[in-house]
Amino acid sequence: MALEVEVAKTMGYPKRYSFTDRTAMRDFFKVEERIVEEQSGTDFARTHASPPRFDVRLELTDNGPFASPFWDHAHGNVFVVYQDWKPAATVAGIVDPEYWKAHPEMGKVGWFGWLSTINDPNVLAKAMGKVESYLREDGCNNVMGPVNPSLSYGAEAGVLIDGFGETTKTKMTKNPPYLGPLLESLGYGKRKDLISYVITEAAFLRRFGMQDKNLRKDQIIAKLQEKKAEKEAAWRKEGLEVRARDMKMFPFSLFSDTPTMGEMYSEIWKSNWGSMTLTKEEQTSLGSQMAIFSPRRFVRFIEVNGKPAAFYGILPNYARHVFHGTDGRLTPKTIGKFLKTRFYSAEDAFTDTEFRLAMFGRRQEYAHLKLATYMFLDACEVAYGAGTTKLDASWVLEDNRHMAIPIVRFGGKKSEVRRLYGKSL
């Protein structure tokens, strides 16, 4: 069978060298459709939801008003592999010289991302061979991924290796079971596992001695509020005023809370394995995304004596509520569903689904206050109050015990594992 590779798009190069093949970019999205069709009847197909195309396009946009600031210091190419003239695989090669400066211990690492392929080792070998050549020519001595496009964003990352029966989550990768073994057959090995945990309402209530199945939702919320009030009272005795507040209403949040959130995220996550300090533009972009895609009530700041000490962000499962059963395009129907989910009604928008606790952290100077319990109580109050029965905490580095221990303590159980792969070039 004939295999050909086309460059679908370039990112991060001077404008005169930028290139987009519109036909190849259309084929970029057709690969996912083909995979779902070929995997019909499997857990993957049953729980799969196509990622929103506008979100993918924004991540790959490197110029204009909606450009991703990541490409100001990085560059890359998107490749589409054709098998007998039919799109069969996609992959991107990504080079970030600033990352080399931030993490010299990792060598001149290049990244691959947006990886999708049919179940054919020759197709994947062609795709990864092209990426490896591209990265090698750019001075890289090892390769790691997949990330879309950077670990610093807490973005889509890793190959799903366990938990194929779980529903597709917003901003989380989803792939058939064969992808990991195919990569390993090409010499790729484990670099790091990314863990997803699920906290069910039942498990959480058992943890806090609220096993009574006859408890109404408002009674559960009242009990959570009581436990939060107990902690606030204890802190008050120490002369500290601790409270949780919503992000300001969009678009006003863009001028106050959004910069604060982006700055805090960069400060908190920069010490995570594989992360680096975000630029001001990246901080603003990240904060704006949360302000736009999360209902105001779902982004919360924890303040100590009026100063932001911690925050968390919950994402509704747009993958399920808006794009499940579609090809990821924005249509009048999906736009209507998006608006309904964004400006949610607790009675009908979120019943019998789960939210993703996508951001959760506190500033180092407040470590002694042990805010995690308070934050989880508040997050569960928000999530369960909106009608959900599950809170998905993802993703967490496999060796991040500071994050994993409180999640497990609150009834969380491992639900999915994603793996970052790598090899020397």
N, C-alpha and C positions, 0 to 999 in steps of 0.2 A: 504493500500500500504506500502511495506517495505521501510524504510528509513535507510540508512547507511552513516557514515561519514568516510572519509579517509584523512590522512595527506598527502598532495601532496609534501610539501617542508618545510624545516626549514631554518631560516635565523638568522645569528648573533651569533650562538653557536660555541664553539671550533670545529675545523675541525673533530675531532674524533666522534663528536656527530651530525655532519651535515647529512642531509638526503634528498634525492630527489627521489620520485616515478615517473618515466618517464611516465608511463601509466596514472597516475592521473593528471600529468601536461598537457598531451595531452587532457584529459577530461576537464581540467580547461578552455581551449579555446573553447571546444565544447558547453559549457553552453551558451555562447553568441550567437553561431550559432542557437541553439535550440530556444532561446528567440526570435530572429529575425524571425525565421520561424513561430513560434506560433503567433507573432504579425503582420503577413503579412497583408498588406492593411491599416495599421494604419499610422499616422504621424510619429511615432517612427521608423517603418520599412522603410518608404519612405526616411527619412532623415538620417538614421543610416549609419555609416561607422565603420567597425571593427578597433580597435586600433592595430597598428603594433605590431606583436608578439615579434619582437626583442626588442622593447622599453620596453614592460612589463617584458620580461625575464631579461633585464639589471637592471631594478629596483629591481628585486627579487634576483639578484646575489650577494652573500656575500663573495666570495673568487675568487682568480685568478686576472688576469690583468684588467678585466672589472668589478670588484666588485664595488658595490655602497658603498661609504664611510659612508652612513647613518647607515649601519649594524655594523660599528665599535663600536657604543655606544648604539645600540638598538638590539632587537631580536624579532622573531615572527614565526608563523606557518601559512601555507596556507592550508585551508581545502576545500575539494570537497564533496558535499552532493549528494548521489545517491538515486534516487527514482525508485524502481524496476530495479536496476542495470543500470539505465540510468543517466548520469550526469545532475543534476537539479539545483545546486546552487554552488557558490564559495564565499569564504570570507577568510580574513586573520586577525589574531589577532596580534597586535603590541604593544610591551612594550619598552619604552625609559626612563630608570631611570634618564638620564641627564635632560629630560624634567621636571621631578618632582622637580629637584633642581632649574631650571630656573623659574618655575611657581608653587610655593608652594600653591598659592591661589586656584589652580585648583585641588588640592588633588592628589592622586596617580592615575592619569587618564591612562587608557589603550585605545588603538585605534583599530578600525576595518577598513578594507580597501578592495579594489578589490571585492566589493559586487555585485553579479549578481544572480538573481533567477527567476525561472519561476513563474507564477501567482498562487501560492499555499501557503496559510498561514502556513500549516504544514511544508513545506520544509524550509521556511524562519525561522520558529521557531526552527527547528532542527539546522540550520546553526548558528543562533545567540546564541542559548543555548550552543553550543560547544565553540564559541568564549568567551562567558561570563565565562564559567567554566575555560577556559584556562587563562584568564586575572585574575580571582579571585585567582586562585592557585598561580599566580605570584605576588600577593600582591596588585593588583589594587582595588580601592574602587568605581570607576565609569568608564564608557566607553563612548567614543565619536567617531564619524566618519560619513561617510567614508572619509578617506584620503589615498592617494597612493604615498608615505607612510607617508609624514610629511607636516604640514602646513608651516613649515619654508622654504620649497622650492617654495612656491606658486604653489604647484603641483595639480594634479587632486584631487578634493575634493567636497563633498556634493552630495546630492540626488537631481536630477532635479525635481522641483515641478511646474515649469511654463516655457513655451517656447518650447513645444515638437515638434513644426513644424519647429524649426530652424535646420539648417544643423549641423552635428557633427563637432566640432572644435578640432584642434590639442591640445592634452594634457588637454582635458576637459571631464568630465564624461557625459555619456548619458544613460538614463534608461527609461523604460516604465512608464506610469503614476501611475501604481498600487504600485510601490515600497514604496513611502512615506507613504500612508495609511496602508500598511502592517506593516511597522516598528512602526507606531503609535499604532497599535493594540497590539503590544508587550510591550507597556509601554514607548516607546522612545518619547522624546519631543524635541522641537526646542532648539538648543543652539546658532546658529548664521546663518544668511542668507548671501549667497555670490551672488552678483549681476553682471550680464553681461549687458553691454551697447553696442549698435550699433550706429556708426556715419556714416550715408550715405553721399555720395558725395553731393546729392541735399540739405540735411539739413545743411551740413557744408557751402556750398556756400551761402545759404540763410542767414546764420548767419553773413557772411562777405559781404553781399550786392552784391553777384555775381549771381543773379538769371537768367541772360541771358542764355537761353538754347542753343544758337548758339555758345557759347564759345568753342573753341577747347581746347584739353587737354593741349597743350603747352601754351595757353593763361592763363589757370587756374593756371598752375605751375608758370608762370611769376608773376601773382598777389600774390601768396603765397610768392614767393621770395621777392617781394617788401615789403610786410608786415614784413617779417623777417628782411630785411635790415633797415627798420624804427626803429625797436627795437634795432638792433645792433648799429645804429647811436646814439640813445638816451643813451645807456650804455657807448659808446665811450666818450661822453661828460663828463661822470662821471669818466673817466680814466680807464674804464674796457673794455677789449677786449673779447667779447663773440662770440664763433663760434661753429658750429656743424661739426663733422668729422666722417667718417666711421671708423668702426673697421678695423684694419690692415688685410691684406689678410691671409686667412688660408693657411698653418699652422703657419705662423709667429705670428699670434695673440695669439697663445698659450703661447708665451714667454713674452708677454708684456700686451696686452689689456685684455686677459682672467683673469689673477690674479687681475687686477684692477677692472674689472667688478664684479667678485665674491666677492671681499672685499667690494665694494660699495653696492652691493645687501644686504650682511649680515648687514652692518652698517645701511642702510636705513630701511630694513624690520624688524629688530629685535624688534622694538617698536610696530609693528602691533600686534593686538590681536592674541594670539595663536602661535606666532613665537618665535624663540630663535636664538641666535648667532650661525652661522654656523662655523664648524671647518675649518681649512685651506684646508684640503682635500675636504670637501664639497664645499667650495668656488671655488676651481679649477675645480671640476667636473661640477658644475653648469655653470660656464663660458665656459667650453669646450663644453658642450651641445649646448649652444647658438651659439658658433663659428662654430660648425659642421652643425647644422640644419638650421641656418638662413643664407640667402645670405649676403655677406659682407655689402652691402648697407643697410641692415635691422637692423643692430645694430649700434647705433649712440651715440657718447659721446658729451656732451655739456661742453665746456671748458671755464673757466673764467681766463683770464691772463695765459693761457697755462696749467692750472690745471683742472683735471676732476671734475666737479661740479655736474653733473647729467648724466643719460643715459637712453635710452629706447631700448627695443628689440621687434621686430615684427617677428612673426612666420607665414610662409606660411601655408595654410590649407592643410597639407599633408593628413589629413583624407579624404578630398574630392578629391584632385587631384591625389593621389597615391593609396589609399586603398579603395575608395568607390566601392562597388560591389565585394570585395574580402573577404577572411577570415583572412586578416592581415598578411599572409605569405609574405616573401621576395621571389620573383620570378624574372626571367630576365625582365619581363614586368614591375613589380613594381619598380625594381631597376632602370630601364630606366626612368620611370616617376619621381622617386625621384631625379635622377641626373638632369633631365630637370627642375624640380622645384627648386632645390638647386642652380643650375647655370642658373638662369632664363633668359628667353627672354620675355621682356615686351609685345611683340606683340602677343604671343600665349600661354604663360604659365599661366597667371593669369586673363584672361578675365572673367568678370561676376562671380566673387566670392568675398570672403572677407579674410582679414588677421586678425590675432589676435595680438593686442597690449598686449603682455604678461608681459612685465616688463616696469616700468615707475616710476622713482623716482629721487630725488635730495638730496644732503647732507644738513643736518640741518643748517650748517654754511652759506649756500647760500639762506636761506629762504627769506631774505629781498629783493632779486632780482626778485622774482615772475617769475621764469623761465618757469612755466607750459604753459603759452600761447605760448611762443617761441617754446617749445618742441612739442606742439600739431601742430603748423604750420609746423614744420619740419617733423613730423611723417606723417601728411596728404600729404605733398609734396612727400614724399617717396612712400607712399601707392598708392595714386592716379596716380602718375607718372608711377607706375609699372602696371597700367591697372585695378585696382580694383574699385569697386563702394561702398564698405563697409569696415569699420574698426571696428573690434570687440574689445572693451576694457573689459578685464575680467582676473581674477575675482576681484571684489571690495567688501570689507566688507560693510555690510548694513549701518553701522554707521560711515564709513570713509568719512566724508563730505569734507575733504581736497582734496580727489580724485574725489568724485562724482560731486561736484559743477563745476569744470572746464570741466568735460566731458559733462555735461548737457549744459553748456554755449556754448560749441562747436557744439551743435545740437544732442548730444547723447540721445538716448531713451532706456529705460529698455527693454531688449529682452529676458532674461532668468533669472530664480532664482533657485539657488541650496541651499539646506539646510543641515547644520550639525546637526545631531541628537545625543542625549545622554540620559543616565539614570544612576541611582545609582546601584551599585552591592551589 
